[in-house]
Amino acid sequence: MLEEGKIFIGASRNPDDSINKPEYLDLKFGNRHGLVTGATGTGKTVTLQVLAEGFSRAGVPVFAADIKGDLSGIAAKGEAKDFLTKRAELIGFSDYEFDQFPVIFWDLFGQKGHRVRTTVAEMGPLLLARLMDASEPQEGVINIAFKIADQAGLPLLDLKDFTSLLNYMGENASELSNQYGLISKASVGSIQRALLVLEQQGAEHFFGEPALKITDIMRTSNNGYGQISVLAADKLMMNPRLYATFLLWLLSELFEELPEVGDPDKPKLVFFFDEAHLLFNDAPKVLVERVEQVVRLIRSKGVGVYFVTQNPLDVPETVLAQLGNRAQHALRAYSPREQKAVKTAADTFRPNPAFDCATVITNLGTGEALVSTLEAKGAPSIVERTLIRPPSGRVGPLTDDERQQVMDRSPVLGVYDEDVDRESAFEMLAARAKKAAEADAAKRAQEEAQQQPGSTNSGWTIPGFGGDADSQQGRGQSRGRASGYQRETVMEAAMKSVARTVATQVGRALVRGILGSLKR
C-alpha cells in the first residue's frame, strides 16, 4: 500500500464498515498546508506521528512540538502490540513494518533537548510586543526602541540588553521624543515591569546566543530520512504566550530566510503547529493578518504548515481557507459552540454522497478521522471516513535514558548547549555612560581649577571693572552655565556617540520582514 511520492494515511471505510480504498497525501501537495483537529483523546497525536514519519521517510525534514511527551517515541523503533497489528490487518496494510526515525530534541530550557534561542533583535518589535501583551502606546515605545537600536548599531541579544536600552530611553525621554515621537516614562516603566514578569516565567532562556540556525532544523540523515526536530513543550506550555510566540517566530524566520522554490516535488520542510488556538487567542488584528500573509506566501518557499488543534473554530477563516490537507477526528456536540464547530468542520469538506459529514464527525471512534487531501490539479478529494494507519515508531514517550542517548549522538551536540555572552547593547551603553561621566568629571575638575585664586584664566573679573559684586555676579553666571552644561554632558555625549555610530551604518541599514524579524 506504500507508494512512491505519497504518504499512506490509512484506509477509508464503506457505510457497511468494509474497507474501501487506501488514502494518501501526495508529497507534491505537501506544502499546501493542512489541519488536524479533534477532541482530546481522539487520536490527533497518532495522526501527527503518522504524517511526520511519512514526510521523514520521504526525506523531508519535520519540526513538531511535543506537548505531552508522547511524540518523543518516534525516535525509537515501534514494538508489536495487539492494537497496532490488529489495525494493520483491518486496513489490509501488508507492508507494515516497525522503524525508528532520526530525531533532534530541542528545549528552550535545555533540560529535555538542546537549547534553542533567538536574539531580541531577531524576534523584532511586533512579536516581542505580542509576547508582552503590550498596549498600543507600549508597542509604539517598543518600536522606537528597536529603531534606535537598529540605527545605532546596538545589538539587542538578550533581555538585559533591552532593559538597558529602555533605561536609557527613560532617562532621556524628553530629548528622544523630539526625534522619534512621544516616549512616555509611564509606558517605559510598564514595559520594564512586563520584562520582569517574562524573566520570572523563564523567557530569559529563550533570548541569547548562539541563536538557532534554520539550517539545523532542515537536515537529512545518512539513510536519506528527514530529521524530525521535536520541541519539548510540556514545561513551555506553562507559558502559552511564549510557546505561541516562539513557534510564530520560527515560522517567520523560515519565511524570511528560505528562497523561493515554487511548487517542488516534495516540501523542503513541514512544520506542525500543535495547540494552534494559542496563536490566535486574543491576537490583535494586525498579527492575524500577517500570519495569514505568511501562511499564504510560505508555500512558495517549500514549507508546509500543519495546524493541530481541538476545534476548527480555533483557526480564523482567512487562515483556514489556506489549509488543503485535512484530517478531522471526532468532535462532541454538547454545547452550541461545539455544534457550530461540527457544522463548520462538515462544511469545509468536499461532500461524500455516501454519508452526512456532520453526523459522522460526532460518531467517529478513536483513531478514525474524516480525511480529505489535495489531488490532481490541487483540488480537494471527496472526504472519506478513514481508519488511520498505525505508526512505525514507538507509540508513547521515551524514557529519560533513551532521550539522553538520542541527544548524545545528535548532529548538533555541543553547538547550542552553552551560552555565549558577547558585547552587546548592555555593555555598550554602560561603556558610553562611563565615558560620558568621566568626561563630565574632567570638565568639572577643570572648571574648579580655574576658580582657584591666582588662576590666570579664571575669567571671574575683568581688570578695571572688578569688584565683589561683579565678581559674585560673574561667578554665579559662570556656575549657572557650568551647571547647565553639566546636565547636558551625559546625554550629549551619549547622543553624539549614537550619532557617530549611525554615521557608520550608512549603506547597511537593517530591514525587517512581515512579522518584524530581521531580513538577512
NUKEKE-645124 format. One record per residue (C-alpha): residue number from 1; residue in one letter; x, y, z. Coordinates in steps of 0.02 Angstrom, whole numbers, plus 50000, padded with zeros to 5 digits. Layout:
BEGIN
<NUM A <X Y Z>>
...
//
This chain:
BEGIN
<1 M <50000 50000 50000>>
<2 L <50152 50112 50012>>
<3 E <50176 50213 49853>>
<4 E <50321 50318 49792>>
<5 G <50289 50504 49808>>
<6 K <50143 50481 49928>>
<7 I <50113 50463 50115>>
<8 F <49996 50322 50162>>
<9 I <49874 50391 50292>>
<10 G <49752 50247 50312>>
<11 A <49606 50161 50228>>
<12 S <49430 50226 50204>>
<13 R <49276 50130 50257>>
<14 N <49113 50099 50170>>
<15 P <48948 50129 50263>>
<16 D <48941 49941 50298>>
<17 D <49114 49956 50382>>
<18 S <49204 49862 50245>>
<19 I <49369 49934 50183>>
<20 N <49351 50045 50032>>
<21 K <49522 50107 49972>>
<22 P <49689 50174 50036>>
<23 E <49703 50360 50071>>
<24 Y <49861 50455 50029>>
<25 L <49937 50628 50046>>
<26 D <50027 50671 49885>>
<27 L <50201 50741 49925>>
<28 K <50192 50869 49785>>
<29 F <50045 50948 49879>>
<30 G <50127 50931 50049>>
<31 N <50172 51115 50051>>
<32 R <49989 51165 50030>>
<33 H <49970 51158 50219>>
<34 G <49850 51057 50324>>
<35 L <49739 51043 50476>>
<36 V <49720 50905 50605>>
<37 T <49576 50932 50727>>
<38 G <49478 50833 50854>>
<39 A <49431 50822 51036>>
<40 T <49555 50764 51168>>
<41 G <49590 50577 51158>>
<42 T <49527 50551 50981>>
<43 G <49697 50513 50902>>
<44 K <49767 50679 50842>>
<45 T <49943 50642 50909>>
<46 V <49949 50474 50818>>
<47 T <49893 50558 50656>>
<48 L <50029 50689 50680>>
<49 Q <50156 50549 50707>>
<50 V <50099 50455 50552>>
<51 L <50117 50612 50446>>
<52 A <50286 50656 50523>>
<53 E <50350 50479 50490>>
<54 G <50288 50486 50311>>
<55 F <50372 50651 50274>>
<56 S <50534 50594 50358>>
<57 R <50537 50432 50260>>
<58 A <50521 50535 50102>>
<59 G <50674 50638 50150>>
<60 V <50577 50791 50210>>
<61 P <50635 50872 50374>>
<62 V <50499 50898 50504>>
<63 F <50478 51015 50652>>
<64 A <50347 50974 50783>>
<65 A <50307 51023 50962>>
<66 D <50285 50883 51088>>
<67 I <50154 50946 51210>>
<68 K <50133 50790 51318>>
<69 G <50296 50698 51283>>
<70 D <50208 50563 51181>>
<71 L <50288 50612 51016>>
<72 S <50464 50575 51080>>
<73 G <50435 50390 51046>>
<74 I <50456 50423 50860>>
<75 A <50645 50411 50893>>
<76 A <50628 50228 50944>>
<77 K <50580 50076 50840>>
<78 G <50400 50025 50865>>
<79 E <50352 49870 50960>>
<80 A <50225 49740 50908>>
<81 K <50065 49766 51006>>
<82 D <49894 49691 50979>>
<83 F <49804 49854 50939>>
<84 L <49936 49902 50811>>
<85 T <49942 49738 50718>>
<86 K <49753 49723 50725>>
<87 R <49733 49895 50645>>
<88 A <49860 49849 50509>>
<89 E <49765 49688 50470>>
<90 L <49598 49778 50471>>
<91 I <49652 49903 50338>>
<92 G <49750 49773 50238>>
<93 F <49917 49855 50273>>
<94 S <50029 49710 50221>>
<95 D <50183 49823 50207>>
<96 Y <50176 49870 50391>>
<97 E <50349 49868 50471>>
<98 F <50420 49946 50628>>
<99 D <50551 50079 50607>>
<100 Q <50641 50218 50700>>
<101 F <50671 50394 50639>>
<102 P <50813 50519 50658>>
<103 V <50763 50645 50792>>
<104 I <50841 50803 50862>>
<105 F <50768 50853 51030>>
<106 W <50754 51039 51070>>
<107 D <50704 51127 51230>>
<108 L <50701 51312 51272>>
<109 F <50756 51267 51448>>
<110 G <50893 51146 51395>>
<111 Q <50825 51004 51502>>
<112 K <50748 50883 51378>>
<113 G <50839 50938 51223>>
<114 H <50968 51055 51151>>
<115 R <50947 51237 51196>>
<116 V <50853 51337 51067>>
<117 R <50865 51527 51070>>
<118 T <50848 51682 50968>>
<119 T <50901 51861 51000>>
<120 V <50786 52004 51045>>
<121 A <50840 52092 50884>>
<122 E <50795 51942 50776>>
<123 M <50625 51923 50856>>
<124 G <50578 52102 50814>>
<125 P <50457 52227 50892>>
<126 L <50292 52150 50835>>
<127 L <50319 51978 50910>>
<128 L <50402 52047 51066>>
<129 A <50251 52161 51094>>
<130 R <50138 52009 51070>>
<131 L <50241 51910 51195>>
<132 M <50225 52050 51323>>
<133 D <50040 52081 51285>>
<134 A <50086 52263 51259>>
<135 S <49958 52401 51239>>
<136 E <49961 52513 51086>>
<137 P <50064 52652 51171>>
<138 Q <50185 52522 51240>>
<139 E <50201 52442 51069>>
<140 G <50245 52613 51000>>
<141 V <50385 52632 51127>>
<142 I <50448 52457 51086>>
<143 N <50454 52502 50901>>
<144 I <50552 52660 50943>>
<145 A <50674 52558 51048>>
<146 F <50708 52442 50901>>
<147 K <50725 52591 50785>>
<148 I <50858 52668 50898>>
<149 A <50949 52502 50917>>
<150 D <50945 52463 50730>>
<151 Q <51006 52636 50681>>
<152 A <51138 52650 50817>>
<153 G <51212 52477 50797>>
<154 L <51163 52422 50973>>
<155 P <51148 52232 50970>>
<156 L <50994 52176 51067>>
<157 L <51038 51997 51109>>
<158 D <50953 51960 51275>>
<159 L <50831 52039 51396>>
<160 K <50964 52136 51491>>
<161 D <51011 52223 51329>>
<162 F <50832 52276 51301>>
<163 T <50814 52330 51483>>
<164 S <50971 52438 51469>>
<165 L <50904 52522 51313>>
<166 L <50738 52556 51400>>
<167 N <50831 52633 51547>>
<168 Y <50924 52747 51428>>
<169 M <50761 52795 51342>>
<170 G <50676 52832 51508>>
<171 E <50819 52943 51566>>
<172 N <50819 53041 51403>>
<173 A <50635 53030 51359>>
<174 S <50612 53217 51326>>
<175 E <50758 53232 51207>>
<176 L <50721 53069 51114>>
<177 S <50536 53114 51098>>
<178 N <50583 53263 50991>>
<179 Q <50665 53146 50866>>
<180 Y <50562 52986 50871>>
<181 G <50392 53038 50939>>
<182 L <50318 53032 51113>>
<183 I <50409 52917 51234>>
<184 S <50308 52910 51393>>
<185 K <50404 52867 51551>>
<186 A <50247 52778 51611>>
<187 S <50248 52666 51456>>
<188 V <50433 52632 51478>>
<189 G <50402 52583 51659>>
<190 S <50258 52468 51609>>
<191 I <50368 52381 51481>>
<192 Q <50505 52358 51610>>
<193 R <50381 52277 51729>>
<194 A <50320 52163 51589>>
<195 L <50500 52112 51556>>
<196 L <50519 52067 51738>>
<197 V <50366 51954 51725>>
<198 L <50438 51872 51570>>
<199 E <50601 51836 51662>>
<200 Q <50505 51756 51804>>
<201 Q <50414 51646 51678>>
<202 G <50578 51586 51605>>
<203 A <50582 51690 51445>>
<204 E <50763 51739 51477>>
<205 H <50809 51561 51424>>
<206 F <50740 51599 51252>>
<207 F <50843 51755 51217>>
<208 G <51029 51748 51190>>
<209 E <51164 51667 51087>>
<210 P <51206 51557 50998>>
<211 A <51042 51585 50906>>
<212 L <50959 51442 50814>>
<213 K <51010 51421 50633>>
<214 I <50867 51372 50520>>
<215 T <50981 51251 50428>>
<216 D <50992 51146 50586>>
<217 I <50808 51101 50578>>
<218 M <50819 51062 50392>>
<219 R <50938 50914 50397>>
<220 T <50929 50741 50322>>
<221 S <51010 50588 50398>>
<222 N <51137 50470 50320>>
<223 N <50999 50350 50266>>
<224 G <50906 50489 50175>>
<225 Y <50770 50512 50305>>
<226 G <50722 50690 50350>>
<227 Q <50773 50738 50526>>
<228 I <50625 50762 50642>>
<229 S <50652 50908 50761>>
<230 V <50547 50881 50917>>
<231 L <50523 51028 51035>>
<232 A <50494 50977 51216>>
<233 A <50345 51088 51257>>
<234 D <50273 51014 51416>>
<235 K <50358 51145 51527>>
<236 L <50347 51279 51394>>
<237 M <50158 51260 51393>>
<238 M <50155 51335 51568>>
<239 N <50176 51499 51473>>
<240 P <50061 51480 51322>>
<241 R <50101 51651 51252>>
<242 L <50288 51613 51249>>
<243 Y <50252 51446 51165>>
<244 A <50145 51525 51028>>
<245 T <50265 51672 51002>>
<246 F <50414 51556 50987>>
<247 L <50332 51448 50853>>
<248 L <50272 51603 50761>>
<249 W <50449 51675 50766>>
<250 L <50517 51512 50694>>
<251 L <50387 51518 50557>>
<252 S <50434 51698 50516>>
<253 E <50620 51651 50511>>
<254 L <50583 51514 50385>>
<255 F <50484 51637 50281>>
<256 E <50620 51770 50282>>
<257 E <50771 51657 50256>>
<258 L <50717 51525 50131>>
<259 P <50724 51559 49944>>
<260 E <50576 51546 49827>>
<261 V <50561 51372 49752>>
<262 G <50384 51373 49681>>
<263 D <50299 51203 49692>>
<264 P <50433 51070 49721>>
<265 D <50406 50882 49705>>
<266 K <50406 50874 49895>>
<267 P <50416 51004 50034>>
<268 K <50582 51072 50097>>
<269 L <50513 51067 50275>>
<270 V <50350 51026 50360>>
<271 F <50304 51124 50516>>
<272 F <50174 51057 50639>>
<273 F <50095 51193 50748>>
<274 D <50014 51098 50893>>
<275 E <49888 51185 51007>>
<276 A <49864 51310 50866>>
<277 H <49725 51401 50958>>
<278 L <49859 51481 51068>>
<279 L <49923 51575 50916>>
<280 F <49758 51661 50883>>
<281 N <49685 51684 51057>>
<282 D <49665 51871 51089>>
<283 A <49787 51907 50948>>
<284 P <49774 52085 50878>>
<285 K <49700 52100 50704>>
<286 V <49865 52157 50627>>
<287 L <49953 51999 50690>>
<288 V <49818 51883 50622>>
<289 E <49828 51972 50454>>
<290 R <50015 51948 50447>>
<291 V <50004 51765 50498>>
<292 E <49879 51742 50357>>
<293 Q <50002 51825 50238>>
<294 V <50146 51715 50295>>
<295 V <50042 51556 50280>>
<296 R <49987 51607 50106>>
<297 L <50162 51651 50043>>
<298 I <50272 51524 50132>>
<299 R <50205 51386 50019>>
<300 S <50316 51453 49880>>
<301 K <50466 51431 49997>>
<302 G <50429 51244 50000>>
<303 V <50367 51244 50180>>
<304 G <50207 51155 50231>>
<305 V <50120 51216 50389>>
<306 Y <50002 51096 50479>>
<307 F <49894 51164 50620>>
<308 V <49843 51041 50755>>
<309 T <49703 51094 50871>>
<310 Q <49544 51032 50953>>
<311 N <49418 51139 50863>>
<312 P <49417 51205 50684>>
<313 L <49343 51367 50752>>
<314 D <49512 51398 50835>>
<315 V <49584 51446 50666>>
<316 P <49524 51607 50581>>
<317 E <49428 51580 50419>>
<318 T <49559 51676 50319>>
<319 V <49693 51552 50376>>
<320 L <49576 51401 50368>>
<321 A <49549 51436 50183>>
<322 Q <49736 51406 50152>>
<323 L <49736 51229 50225>>
<324 G <49709 51100 50089>>
<325 N <49750 50934 50177>>
<326 R <49633 50893 50321>>
<327 A <49605 50758 50450>>
<328 Q <49453 50784 50561>>
<329 H <49441 50672 50714>>
<330 A <49287 50658 50823>>
<331 L <49204 50812 50896>>
<332 R <49074 50821 51032>>
<333 A <48916 50923 51006>>
<334 Y <48851 50956 51181>>
<335 S <48856 51147 51182>>
<336 P <48801 51274 51049>>
<337 R <48983 51316 51012>>
<338 E <49026 51132 50989>>
<339 Q <48876 51110 50873>>
<340 K <48937 51259 50772>>
<341 A <49111 51181 50764>>
<342 V <49039 51018 50697>>
<343 K <48943 51112 50562>>
<344 T <49096 51217 50517>>
<345 A <49205 51061 50502>>
<346 A <49075 50971 50397>>
<347 D <49051 51119 50280>>
<348 T <49237 51134 50242>>
<349 F <49245 50961 50161>>
<350 R <49201 50912 49984>>
<351 P <49041 50813 50019>>
<352 N <49031 50625 50004>>
<353 P <48857 50567 49948>>
<354 A <48878 50406 50047>>
<355 F <48862 50489 50218>>
<356 D <48823 50650 50310>>
<357 C <48983 50731 50374>>
<358 A <48905 50818 50523>>
<359 T <48830 50656 50587>>
<360 V <48988 50554 50560>>
<361 I <49101 50681 50647>>
<362 T <49011 50652 50813>>
<363 N <49018 50462 50793>>
<364 L <49199 50434 50744>>
<365 G <49297 50312 50852>>
<366 T <49472 50336 50920>>
<367 G <49596 50328 50776>>
<368 E <49463 50369 50648>>
<369 A <49453 50530 50550>>
<370 L <49370 50613 50404>>
<371 V <49511 50639 50280>>
<372 S <49522 50748 50126>>
<373 T <49685 50787 50037>>
<374 L <49731 50880 49879>>
<375 E <49736 50777 49720>>
<376 A <49753 50813 49534>>
<377 K <49768 50999 49494>>
<378 G <49763 51039 49680>>
<379 A <49577 51004 49701>>
<380 P <49520 50929 49868>>
<381 S <49470 50747 49864>>
<382 I <49299 50688 49917>>
<383 V <49300 50667 50105>>
<384 E <49318 50488 50166>>
<385 R <49290 50407 50335>>
<386 T <49464 50339 50366>>
<387 L <49547 50220 50487>>
<388 I <49720 50297 50520>>
<389 R <49864 50177 50493>>
<390 P <49971 50125 50642>>
<391 P <50138 50217 50663>>
<392 S <50303 50129 50630>>
<393 G <50392 50213 50776>>
<394 R <50350 50187 50958>>
<395 V <50181 50246 51017>>
<396 G <50218 50331 51183>>
<397 P <50362 50427 51263>>
<398 L <50546 50383 51277>>
<399 T <50624 50356 51447>>
<400 D <50745 50489 51511>>
<401 D <50893 50374 51474>>
<402 E <50834 50341 51297>>
<403 R <50810 50527 51266>>
<404 Q <50986 50563 51329>>
<405 Q <51058 50430 51213>>
<406 V <50974 50514 51065>>
<407 M <51043 50683 51119>>
<408 D <51219 50612 51142>>
<409 R <51228 50563 50959>>
<410 S <51139 50718 50895>>
<411 P <51216 50809 50744>>
<412 V <51205 50974 50841>>
<413 L <51283 50907 51002>>
<414 G <51384 51046 51085>>
<415 V <51327 51182 50963>>
<416 Y <51190 51261 51068>>
<417 D <51215 51190 51241>>
<418 E <51323 51331 51312>>
<419 D <51277 51516 51324>>
<420 V <51383 51646 51235>>
<421 D <51379 51823 51304>>
<422 R <51470 51940 51185>>
<423 E <51474 52129 51190>>
<424 S <51302 52198 51156>>
<425 A <51189 52344 51200>>
<426 F <51208 52318 51388>>
<427 E <51397 52332 51385>>
<428 M <51400 52468 51251>>
<429 L <51277 52582 51341>>
<430 A <51368 52554 51506>>
<431 A <51534 52599 51424>>
<432 R <51461 52755 51345>>
<433 A <51384 52811 51510>>
<434 K <51551 52782 51598>>
<435 K <51646 52878 51465>>
<436 A <51522 53022 51473>>
<437 A <51531 53026 51663>>
<438 E <51721 53030 51658>>
<439 A <51717 53173 51532>>
<440 D <51595 53267 51641>>
<441 A <51704 53241 51795>>
<442 A <51857 53303 51699>>
<443 K <51761 53457 51644>>
<444 R <51707 53495 51822>>
<445 A <51885 53474 51884>>
<446 Q <51948 53594 51752>>
<447 E <51817 53724 51799>>
<448 E <51856 53706 51983>>
<449 A <52041 53730 51946>>
<450 Q <52001 53889 51852>>
<451 Q <51908 53955 52004>>
<452 Q <52060 53940 52118>>
<453 P <52146 54106 52173>>
<454 G <52290 54154 52059>>
<455 S <52222 54065 51909>>
<456 T <52267 54167 51755>>
<457 N <52115 54107 51658>>
<458 S <51983 54114 51793>>
<459 G <51880 54242 51698>>
<460 W <51788 54297 51855>>
<461 T <51839 54484 51840>>
<462 I <51896 54600 51706>>
<463 P <52036 54718 51755>>
<464 G <51966 54890 51791>>
<465 F <51790 54827 51806>>
<466 G <51813 54709 51954>>
<467 G <51728 54718 52121>>
<468 D <51649 54596 52242>>
<469 A <51476 54618 52170>>
<470 D <51535 54600 51993>>
<471 S <51642 54452 52042>>
<472 Q <51498 54364 52132>>
<473 Q <51381 54400 51988>>
<474 G <51506 54333 51863>>
<475 R <51537 54182 51973>>
<476 G <51352 54149 51984>>
<477 Q <51329 54164 51796>>
<478 S <51478 54052 51766>>
<479 R <51411 53922 51886>>
<480 G <51243 53933 51804>>
<481 R <51321 53899 51636>>
<482 A <51427 53761 51708>>
<483 S <51279 53682 51794>>
<484 G <51176 53690 51635>>
<485 Y <51319 53616 51535>>
<486 Q <51338 53479 51664>>
<487 R <51159 53424 51643>>
<488 E <51184 53411 51456>>
<489 T <51352 53325 51457>>
<490 V <51300 53145 51491>>
<491 M <51155 53150 51369>>
<492 E <51251 53246 51236>>
<493 A <51399 53130 51246>>
<494 A <51287 52978 51229>>
<495 M <51189 53054 51086>>
<496 K <51348 53106 50995>>
<497 S <51412 52929 51016>>
<498 V <51249 52865 50944>>
<499 A <51262 52989 50802>>
<500 R <51438 52932 50761>>
<501 T <51379 52752 50759>>
<502 V <51233 52797 50647>>
<503 A <51355 52877 50525>>
<504 T <51446 52712 50510>>
<505 Q <51285 52621 50469>>
<506 V <51262 52708 50301>>
<507 G <51239 52578 50165>>
<508 R <51199 52436 50284>>
<509 A <51032 52482 50359>>
<510 L <50934 52342 50440>>
<511 V <50774 52284 50357>>
<512 R <50633 52190 50443>>
<513 G <50508 52073 50365>>
<514 I <50320 52043 50380>>
<515 L <50325 51988 50562>>
<516 G <50467 52105 50612>>
<517 S <50609 51979 50607>>
<518 L <50773 52032 50527>>
<519 K <50800 52001 50342>>
<520 R <50972 51937 50301>>
//
